[in-house]
């Protein structure tokens, strides 16, 4: 049975490799964290950025993290979210059959689509979801202009 499993793994690896373009192979060597076929890449949480008339809302899922391990900064129109998802050390030696949960440090930075009032920004962390609300500056708000004459 192990031989069949090994053959499948080899076949899968060969198939994935043949699907890669020469440029993807170059990027794979330069920046492995961007390699979609490299299942050992660093953990980078996904982010949703939305905008309404008054604010910019940013949401990211950070399951298993403590709010003390998350840092949010806004400076010069750039939002930065940093943190570390710490792996719990277990006393017993255990045999892993599958290990998909990612751990480690991350940092994500985004240029905001409008000027914001950073001193009025609010962040909440509930059920593993970080939500950041950034009120827009007065000059960035959309308003109708009355036509006179």
TIDOVO-860979 format. One record per residue: x, y, z of N, C-alpha, C in turn. Coordinates in pm, whole numbers, plus 50000, padded with zeros to 5 digits. Example, Ala and Ser with C-alpha at 12.3 -4.5 7.8 and 13.67 -1.06 7.14 Angstrom:
BEGIN
513194943150780512304955050780513204967050780;512854977550708513674989450714512905000350787;
REM end
This chain:
BEGIN
500824988150000500005000050000500875012650000;502015012350074502905023950078503475026949941;503715016349861504275018449727503275025749639;501995022349649500945028949570500875043749610;500905046249742500875060049791502075068049740;503255062049743504465068749695504365071549546;503825062149469503665064149324502705075849299;501615076549378500665087649360501325101049392;502095101349501502795113649538503765117949428;504525108349375505485111349267504755116449143;503645109849109502865113948992502295127949011;501775130449132501225143649161502305154449151;503495151849206504585161449201505005164049057;505115153448977505515155148837504475163048759;503195160148785502125167148715502155182048751;502295185148881502345199248922503535206248857;504685199648855505895205848801505725208548652;505085199348577504935201348433503945212648402;503085216048499502125226848478502745240648500;503915241048562504545253848591505285259248469;505115271948444505845278348335507265281148384;508195283748293509565287148335509595299348428;508725309248405508695321048489508215317448630;507205308648639506725304348771507835297048847;508655289348777509765282448842510785292448897;511025303348822511935313648870511375320248996;510085324248993509475330449110509445320849228;509255308249199509215298149304510535297649380;511645299649308512955299649373513255312749444;512775323949388513045337049446512155339749567;510855337149554509895340349660508965328449683;509425318349757508615306349776507285308849846;507155320049922505885322649989504755325549892;505085328749765504065331249664503785319049579;504385307849612504265295649533502955288649567;502015288349472500725282049497500825266949511;501905260849462502085246449473502925242549593;503455252249665504305249449780503425249849904;503095238349957502175237850069502865240350203;504135244050202504855247550324505065262550333;504365270450254504595284850252504165291450382;504605303850399504285311350519502795314150527;502345316450650500945319650672500715334450648;499775337650561499405351550533497875352150533;497285358950631495825359450637495215367450522;494055362950476493335370150371492655382450430;492455392550346491895405250392490805409650294;489695414750349488645421150269488665435950302;488655444350198488615458950218487385464250145;486515471050220485275476550164485215491350194;484345498150123484185512550143482705515950133;482255524450225480915530050211481065545350209;479975552550221480035567150208480875573850317;480895568150438481575574550549482895568350591;483145555750555484325549150608484865538050518;486055533650555486685521950492486685511050597;486235499250561486135488050654487075477050606;487895472150698488855461550666488555449850758;488435437950701488215425750780489235415350743;489735408650845490655397550822490385386650925;490475374250880490275362950969491605358851029;491655358751162492875355151235492535344651340;492065333051297491625322951393492775318051481;492455315751607493435310351699494415320451753;494225333251722495145343551771494525350951889;495405356251973494975364952083495115379352036;494215387952082494265401852035495565408752075;496205404052183497475409652226498595406952125;498405396952039499415393251941499195399951805;498245409551800497915416451675498205431351691;498795437451588499105451751590498565458051463;497905469551478497335476751364497875491051365;498415495651251498945509251238498385515751113;498205528951118497855536851001498815548550994;499505550050880500415561250862500545564450715;500425577150682500595581850544499735574250443;498485571650481497565565050389497795550150372;498595544150461498875529750452498455523050582;497635512650570497215504650685498115492450693;498655489750811499505478050831498925469550944;498785456750917498325447051017499455437151035;499915435651161501005426451191500575417351305;501195405751310500895397051422501705384351419;501465376451520502115363451527501135353251581;500935342751505500105331551547501045321351607;500985320151740501935311751811501455297251817;502385288451794502095274151801502215269651946;501215262551993501265257552129502185245452133;503125245752226504055234552241503395223752326;503385211852274502795200752347503885192652415;503565187852534504525180152613504815166652549;503775159752506503955146052453504475146452311;505195136352276505595134452136504415127752068;503955133751960502815128251887503195126351742;502565117051679502765114751536501715122651461;502155131651374501235139651293500865131651169;499565131251138499095124951015498775135250909;498455147250953498205158450863498465171050942;499115180650878499415193350946499165204650848;497995211050858497625221550764497535235350829;497415235950959497295248751028498635255851023;498625268550983499845276450969500085284751094;501345286651126501755294751240502865304051194;503135314151275504245323051246503825337551243;504805345951208504595360451200504055364051061;503295374751056502835380150928502795395250937;502835401650823502645416150813501995418850678;500885426050679500195429850557500045444950558;500355451450445500205466050432499375469050308;498495479050322497595482650213497505497750201;497595502750079497355516950054495855518950057;495405527950141493975530250155493435538250037;492195535349994491645542049875491205556449899;491245561050024490845574950056491575579250182;491625592650204492215597850326491295594450443;491895590750557491105586850673491505594750796;490605595050894490875601251024491445590151114;492755588651113493375577551185493135578351336;492975590351390492745591751535491345587151575;490435585351478489085580651507488865566151464;489905559551418489795545651373489465536651491;488695526051463488325516351566488605502351514;489075493751604489325479851569488675470851673;488015460351625487425450451715487905436651672;487995427751769488415414051740487445404651810;486625397851729485585389151781485535376251703;485525365051775485425351851713486455349751602;487675354651624488745352551528488725361751407;487845371951408487755381351296488115395351346;489135401251282489545414951312488805424151215;488095434051270487385443951188487925457751224;488355464951122488895478451140488005488051064;487515498451132486675508651068487455521751071;487705527250952488495539450937487595550350878;487155560050960486305570850907487075579050803;486385582850697487025590850592487175605250637;488215611650586488405626050607487265633350538;486965644950586485895653250528486085655350379;487335657850337487585660350194487405647950108;487415636050170487255623650092485795619250081;484915625750159483495621850155482855626150024;481955617749977481225620749853479985628849887;479815639949821478605648049839478105653749706;476855656349709476265662649592476535677649600;476765683549487477005697949481475765704249417;475205713649488474015720349437474425729849324;473665729549219473915738249103473045750649119;473675761949121472925774549139472855781949006;471885790248994471835798848879470595798448801;
REM end
